[in-house]
Amino acid sequence: MNPNLNLLQPYPFQRLRDLFKGTTPNPAYAAINLSIGEPKHATPPLIKNALVNNLGGLANYPTTLGTLELRTAISNWISRRYGIPALNPDTAILPVTGSREALFAFAQVIIDASKTNPVVISPNPFYQIYEGAAFLADAEPYFLNTLPENDHEMDFASVPAEVFKRTQLVYVCSPGNPSGKVMRLAQWKTLFDLSDQYGFVIAADECYSEIYFDEAHPPLGALQAAHQLGRDYKNLVIFSSLSKRSNVPGMRSGFVAGDEKIIEKFALYRTYHGCAMNPAVQAASLTAWNDEAHVIENRRLYAEKFKTVTPMLNEVLDVKMPDAAFYLWAKTTMPDTEFALNLYRDFNVTVLPGSYLAREAHGVNPGKNFVRLALVASLNECVEAAKRIQALNNQ
């Protein structure tokens, strides 16, 4: 067996199940789950119809590169969304079966384990795939704590030069999970300059990019930042997904785009990896990327929930509106695990302890005494959950 498997820690939701083991929630309350970032809004009919109407594609093996039509639709969407020249759909874009598997597989392509002690940098708290990908690529994770006093930004200036010299890959997530923080242009410039200096690759996880609250000011993207700074896309690859944007997490559909040399090698790896996208899913994905009306409505639903629920929670927790994404990152008045357990036991609401999303690094677990609330349930359920959280704090 691969010994690096022993380095993997239990996934946060397994730790949550262990925390709740033997605890019976109060039967007086209907269950409300705000712990997992799984979209609950209805899948748009046009996507369902496209999927059903293209089931004939199941008779064919898909290619790793996907159809030119899909890659062209993605290229056109990137250009419209970020106001940049269209990328070459033949060389700069690759459909993937969800950003999760692509983020993991990417490290296996990028990391050269023959080099001494390769490093993968990621934010902390973080999406757990980054850490697992680093370990199974024979690399050492290095965590950059994103703290409230630093406005939840990654402090690249704090990384020692000897760490950067060994760094081969940097994961960034913007809008961030769990804070919802969007990286500023100045921070992108810092990261790009460091990449030029040390030669590492940037993996920009943008799966929450289409959930924001001001239609006139969508979040800045990595390719957009590079373009505004007059750069090409050397050592930069973005990861995007339809799961949150279009409420289709079960389709497992996304894309990577950016540095053409890296995309070429990633495509080669994926040819052997065996993860080509289902032809019917490709057709439905093309439909999804070509339509914005359903995405605007999706944002409206989230904006309504955040506008209603955030002030309610702010009466009892230290919480504020995020820049984007569908999480609230709330500071608790008690240990985060105790808060989550009490809320589950007494009021049948499930939230995720922040410490489960982070690691002890540089003397602190930056998720400690925070909880993540995913406002994915209906407006009524989210309001009811907020009332129960108020009741918990008033006990």
C-alpha positions as CSV (number, residue, x, y, z in Angstrom):
1,M,0.0,0.0,0.0
2,N,1.1,3.6,-0.6
3,P,2.4,4.7,2.8
4,N,1.3,8.2,2.1
5,L,-2.3,7.1,2.6
6,N,-1.4,6.9,6.3
7,L,-0.9,10.7,6.3
8,L,-4.5,11.4,5.3
9,Q,-6.7,12.7,8.1
10,P,-10.4,11.9,8.4
11,Y,-12.5,14.1,6.3
12,P,-14.3,16.9,8.2
13,F,-17.7,15.3,7.9
14,Q,-16.4,12.0,9.3
15,R,-15.1,14.0,12.3
16,L,-18.5,15.6,12.6
17,R,-20.2,12.2,12.6
18,D,-17.7,11.1,15.3
19,L,-18.5,14.2,17.3
20,F,-22.2,13.5,17.2
21,K,-21.9,9.7,17.8
22,G,-24.3,8.7,20.6
23,T,-26.1,12.0,20.7
24,T,-29.8,12.2,19.9
25,P,-31.0,15.5,18.5
26,N,-34.0,17.1,20.1
27,P,-37.1,15.5,18.4
28,A,-39.1,18.7,18.9
29,Y,-37.2,20.2,16.0
30,A,-37.1,19.3,12.4
31,A,-33.5,18.7,11.2
32,I,-31.7,21.5,9.3
33,N,-28.3,20.8,7.9
34,L,-26.0,23.8,7.2
35,S,-22.8,21.8,7.4
36,I,-22.1,20.7,3.9
37,G,-21.6,23.0,0.9
38,E,-24.0,21.1,-1.4
39,P,-26.3,23.3,-3.4
40,K,-30.0,22.7,-2.7
41,H,-31.6,25.0,-5.2
42,A,-33.4,23.3,-8.1
43,T,-31.5,22.2,-11.1
44,P,-32.6,24.4,-14.0
45,P,-35.0,22.5,-16.4
46,L,-32.9,23.5,-19.5
47,I,-30.0,21.6,-18.1
48,K,-32.1,18.5,-17.2
49,N,-33.6,18.6,-20.7
50,A,-30.2,18.8,-22.4
51,L,-29.0,15.8,-20.3
52,V,-32.1,13.7,-21.2
53,N,-32.0,14.7,-24.9
54,N,-28.4,13.6,-25.3
55,L,-28.6,10.2,-23.6
56,G,-27.8,8.7,-27.0
57,G,-24.2,9.7,-26.3
58,L,-23.9,7.0,-23.7
59,A,-23.3,4.6,-26.6
60,N,-19.9,6.2,-27.2
61,Y,-16.6,6.4,-25.4
62,P,-15.9,10.1,-24.6
63,T,-12.5,11.6,-25.4
64,T,-10.3,13.1,-22.7
65,L,-10.4,16.5,-24.4
66,G,-14.2,16.6,-24.6
67,T,-16.0,18.0,-27.6
68,L,-14.8,21.1,-29.4
69,E,-18.3,22.6,-28.9
70,L,-18.0,22.3,-25.2
71,R,-14.5,23.7,-25.0
72,T,-15.6,26.6,-27.3
73,A,-18.6,27.4,-25.1
74,I,-16.3,27.4,-22.0
75,S,-13.8,29.7,-23.8
76,N,-16.6,32.1,-24.8
77,W,-17.9,32.1,-21.2
78,I,-14.5,32.9,-19.8
79,S,-14.2,35.8,-22.2
80,R,-17.6,37.2,-21.4
81,R,-17.3,36.7,-17.6
82,Y,-13.8,38.1,-17.2
83,G,-13.6,40.6,-20.1
84,I,-10.5,38.9,-21.5
85,P,-9.6,37.7,-25.0
86,A,-11.0,34.2,-25.7
87,L,-8.6,31.3,-24.9
88,N,-7.7,28.8,-27.5
89,P,-10.3,26.0,-27.0
90,D,-7.8,23.4,-28.5
91,T,-4.9,24.1,-26.2
92,A,-5.9,26.2,-23.2
93,I,-9.1,24.5,-21.9
94,L,-9.8,21.0,-20.6
95,P,-13.2,19.8,-19.4
96,V,-12.9,17.9,-16.1
97,T,-15.3,15.7,-14.1
98,G,-15.7,18.3,-11.3
99,S,-13.1,20.6,-9.9
100,R,-12.5,18.3,-6.9
101,E,-11.0,15.5,-8.8
102,A,-9.1,17.9,-11.0
103,L,-7.6,19.8,-8.1
104,F,-6.4,16.5,-6.7
105,A,-5.1,15.1,-9.9
106,F,-3.3,18.4,-10.8
107,A,-0.8,17.9,-7.9
108,Q,0.1,14.5,-9.3
109,V,1.1,16.1,-12.6
110,I,2.9,19.2,-11.2
111,I,5.0,17.8,-8.3
112,D,8.4,16.5,-9.2
113,A,9.1,14.2,-6.2
114,S,12.7,13.7,-7.4
115,K,13.5,17.2,-6.1
116,T,14.3,17.5,-2.4
117,N,11.3,17.9,-0.1
118,P,8.9,19.6,-2.5
119,V,6.3,21.9,-0.9
120,V,2.7,22.6,-1.7
121,I,1.3,25.9,-0.2
122,S,-2.3,26.3,0.6
123,P,-4.6,28.5,2.7
124,N,-5.6,27.5,6.2
125,P,-8.5,26.8,6.7
126,F,-8.7,25.1,3.4
127,Y,-10.5,22.6,1.1
128,Q,-9.2,19.2,2.3
129,I,-8.4,18.0,-1.2
130,Y,-5.3,20.3,-1.3
131,E,-3.7,18.6,1.6
132,G,-4.5,15.1,0.4
133,A,-3.2,15.9,-3.1
134,A,0.1,17.2,-1.6
135,F,0.6,14.1,0.5
136,L,-0.1,11.6,-2.3
137,A,2.2,13.5,-4.6
138,D,5.0,13.0,-2.1
139,A,5.0,16.7,-1.2
140,E,4.9,18.6,2.1
141,P,1.9,20.8,2.8
142,Y,2.7,24.3,4.0
143,F,-0.2,26.2,5.5
144,L,-0.7,29.9,5.3
145,N,-3.2,30.9,8.1
146,T,-5.9,33.2,6.9
147,L,-6.9,35.2,10.1
148,P,-9.5,37.9,10.8
149,E,-6.7,40.4,11.7
150,N,-5.3,39.9,8.2
151,D,-8.8,40.2,6.6
152,H,-8.6,36.4,5.9
153,E,-5.9,37.0,3.2
154,M,-3.0,34.7,2.6
155,D,0.1,36.5,3.9
156,F,2.7,35.4,1.3
157,A,5.3,37.8,2.9
158,S,5.4,35.5,5.9
159,V,6.7,32.5,3.9
160,P,10.5,32.0,4.4
161,A,12.6,32.1,1.3
162,E,13.8,28.6,1.9
163,V,10.2,27.3,1.8
164,F,9.5,29.2,-1.5
165,K,12.7,27.6,-3.0
166,R,11.1,24.2,-2.5
167,T,7.6,25.2,-3.4
168,Q,6.3,23.7,-6.7
169,L,2.6,24.4,-6.3
170,V,0.4,27.0,-4.6
171,Y,-3.3,26.4,-4.1
172,V,-5.4,29.5,-3.8
173,C,-9.2,29.7,-3.4
174,S,-11.0,32.9,-4.4
175,P,-13.8,33.4,-3.4
176,G,-12.5,31.5,-0.4
177,N,-13.8,28.5,1.4
178,P,-14.9,29.1,4.2
179,S,-14.4,32.9,4.5
180,G,-15.8,34.0,1.2
181,K,-12.8,36.3,0.8
182,V,-12.0,37.5,-2.8
183,M,-8.4,38.1,-3.6
184,R,-7.5,41.7,-4.6
185,L,-5.5,42.6,-7.7
186,A,-2.5,43.7,-5.5
187,Q,-2.4,40.2,-3.9
188,W,-2.5,38.5,-7.3
189,K,0.4,40.7,-8.3
190,T,2.4,39.6,-5.3
191,L,1.7,36.0,-6.0
192,F,2.5,36.3,-9.7
193,D,5.8,38.0,-8.9
194,L,6.7,35.2,-6.5
195,S,5.8,32.6,-9.1
196,D,8.1,34.3,-11.5
197,Q,10.9,34.4,-8.9
198,Y,10.6,30.8,-7.7
199,G,9.0,29.0,-10.6
200,F,6.0,27.5,-8.8
201,V,2.6,26.8,-10.4
202,I,-0.6,28.4,-9.2
203,A,-3.8,26.4,-9.0
204,A,-6.6,28.9,-8.6
205,D,-9.7,27.2,-7.3
206,E,-12.7,29.4,-8.5
207,C,-15.6,27.0,-7.9
208,Y,-17.5,29.8,-6.0
209,S,-16.9,32.5,-8.5
210,E,-20.5,32.8,-9.6
211,I,-22.1,33.3,-6.2
212,Y,-21.9,36.9,-5.3
213,F,-24.2,39.7,-4.2
214,D,-23.6,42.7,-6.5
215,E,-24.4,42.0,-10.2
216,A,-22.3,45.0,-11.1
217,H,-19.2,43.8,-9.3
218,P,-18.4,40.1,-9.9
219,P,-15.4,38.7,-8.1
220,L,-12.0,39.2,-9.7
221,G,-10.7,36.0,-11.4
222,A,-7.1,34.8,-11.7
223,L,-6.9,35.0,-15.5
224,Q,-8.6,38.4,-15.3
225,A,-6.0,39.6,-12.8
226,A,-3.2,38.4,-15.0
227,H,-4.7,40.1,-18.0
228,Q,-5.1,43.4,-16.1
229,L,-1.5,43.2,-15.1
230,G,-0.4,42.8,-18.7
231,R,0.8,39.2,-18.1
232,D,0.3,36.0,-20.0
233,Y,-0.9,32.8,-18.2
234,K,2.5,31.2,-17.5
235,N,2.3,28.8,-14.5
236,L,-1.3,29.7,-13.9
237,V,-4.3,27.3,-14.2
238,I,-7.8,28.0,-13.0
239,F,-10.4,25.4,-11.8
240,S,-14.1,26.1,-12.3
241,S,-17.2,24.1,-11.9
242,L,-20.9,24.0,-12.7
243,S,-21.8,22.5,-9.3
244,K,-22.5,25.7,-7.4
245,R,-23.1,28.0,-10.4
246,S,-25.8,25.9,-11.9
247,N,-26.9,23.6,-9.0
248,V,-25.7,20.4,-10.7
249,P,-23.2,18.9,-8.2
250,G,-24.2,15.4,-9.3
251,M,-23.2,16.1,-12.9
252,R,-19.5,16.4,-11.9
253,S,-18.7,18.9,-14.5
254,G,-16.1,21.6,-14.6
255,F,-13.0,22.8,-16.5
256,V,-9.4,23.8,-16.1
257,A,-7.9,26.6,-18.2
258,G,-4.7,28.6,-18.5
259,D,-1.1,27.8,-19.2
260,E,-1.1,25.8,-22.4
261,K,2.0,23.9,-21.7
262,I,0.6,22.7,-18.4
263,I,-2.8,21.9,-19.9
264,E,-1.0,19.8,-22.5
265,K,0.7,17.7,-19.8
266,F,-2.5,17.5,-17.7
267,A,-4.4,16.2,-20.7
268,L,-1.7,13.5,-21.2
269,Y,-2.0,12.5,-17.6
270,R,-5.8,12.4,-17.8
271,T,-5.7,10.2,-20.9
272,Y,-4.2,7.5,-18.7
273,H,-6.2,8.6,-15.6
274,G,-9.5,7.6,-17.3
275,C,-11.7,10.4,-16.3
276,A,-13.3,11.7,-19.5
277,M,-16.6,13.4,-19.1
278,N,-19.8,11.5,-19.9
279,P,-21.1,12.6,-23.4
280,A,-24.6,13.4,-22.1
281,V,-23.0,15.5,-19.3
282,Q,-20.9,17.3,-21.9
283,A,-24.0,18.3,-23.8
284,A,-25.8,19.5,-20.7
285,S,-22.7,21.4,-19.6
286,L,-22.6,23.2,-22.9
287,T,-26.1,24.3,-22.4
288,A,-25.3,25.5,-18.8
289,W,-22.3,27.5,-19.8
290,N,-24.2,29.2,-22.6
291,D,-27.0,30.4,-20.2
292,E,-26.7,33.1,-17.6
293,A,-30.4,33.7,-16.7
294,H,-30.5,30.7,-14.3
295,V,-27.3,31.8,-12.7
296,I,-28.6,35.3,-12.0
297,E,-31.7,33.8,-10.4
298,N,-29.5,31.5,-8.3
299,R,-27.6,34.5,-7.0
300,R,-30.8,36.3,-6.2
301,L,-31.9,33.4,-4.0
302,Y,-28.6,33.4,-2.1
303,A,-28.6,37.1,-1.7
304,E,-32.0,37.0,-0.2
305,K,-30.9,34.5,2.4
306,F,-27.7,36.3,3.3
307,K,-29.6,39.6,3.6
308,T,-32.1,38.1,5.9
309,V,-30.0,35.7,8.0
310,T,-26.8,37.6,8.6
311,P,-28.3,40.3,10.7
312,M,-30.1,37.7,12.8
313,L,-26.9,35.8,13.5
314,N,-24.9,38.9,14.1
315,E,-27.1,39.5,17.2
316,V,-25.4,36.5,18.9
317,L,-22.3,35.7,16.9
318,D,-19.4,37.6,15.4
319,V,-20.3,37.3,11.7
320,K,-20.4,39.5,8.7
321,M,-21.3,39.3,5.0
322,P,-18.7,37.5,2.9
323,D,-17.4,39.0,-0.3
324,A,-18.9,36.0,-2.2
325,A,-19.7,32.3,-2.0
326,F,-22.5,30.7,0.1
327,Y,-20.8,30.4,3.6
328,L,-21.0,32.4,6.7
329,W,-17.8,32.1,8.8
330,A,-19.0,32.8,12.3
331,K,-16.9,33.3,15.5
332,T,-18.5,31.5,18.4
333,T,-18.6,32.4,22.1
334,M,-17.6,28.8,23.1
335,P,-15.3,26.1,21.6
336,D,-16.5,25.4,18.1
337,T,-17.0,21.7,18.7
338,E,-19.0,22.4,21.8
339,F,-21.1,24.9,19.9
340,A,-21.8,22.4,17.1
341,L,-22.6,19.6,19.5
342,N,-25.0,21.7,21.6
343,L,-26.7,23.1,18.5
344,Y,-27.2,19.6,17.1
345,R,-28.3,18.1,20.4
346,D,-30.7,20.9,21.6
347,F,-32.0,22.3,18.3
348,N,-31.3,19.7,15.6
349,V,-29.2,22.1,13.5
350,T,-26.0,20.9,12.0
351,V,-23.0,23.2,11.3
352,L,-19.3,22.4,10.8
353,P,-16.7,23.2,13.4
354,G,-14.1,25.5,11.9
355,S,-11.2,23.6,13.5
356,Y,-12.2,20.6,11.4
357,L,-11.4,22.7,8.2
358,A,-7.9,23.8,9.4
359,R,-4.7,22.4,10.8
360,E,-2.5,23.6,13.6
361,A,0.1,25.7,11.9
362,H,2.5,28.3,13.1
363,G,1.2,27.8,16.7
364,V,-2.5,28.2,15.9
365,N,-5.5,26.5,14.4
366,P,-7.1,29.4,12.6
367,G,-10.5,27.7,12.4
368,K,-10.7,27.3,16.2
369,N,-13.8,28.8,17.7
370,F,-15.4,29.4,14.3
371,V,-18.2,27.5,12.6
372,R,-19.0,27.3,9.0
373,L,-22.7,27.7,8.0
374,A,-23.6,26.8,4.4
375,L,-26.8,28.8,3.5
376,V,-27.8,26.2,1.0
377,A,-31.2,25.2,2.5
378,S,-34.4,27.1,1.8
379,L,-34.9,30.7,3.0
380,N,-37.4,29.5,5.6
381,E,-35.0,26.8,6.9
382,C,-32.1,29.2,7.1
383,V,-34.3,31.7,9.0
384,E,-35.4,29.0,11.4
385,A,-31.8,27.8,11.9
386,A,-30.9,31.4,12.8
387,K,-33.6,31.6,15.3
388,R,-32.4,28.3,16.9
389,I,-28.9,29.6,17.0
390,Q,-30.2,32.7,18.8
391,A,-32.0,30.5,21.3
392,L,-28.8,28.5,21.9
393,N,-26.8,31.6,22.7
394,N,-29.6,32.9,25.0
395,Q,-29.8,29.7,27.1
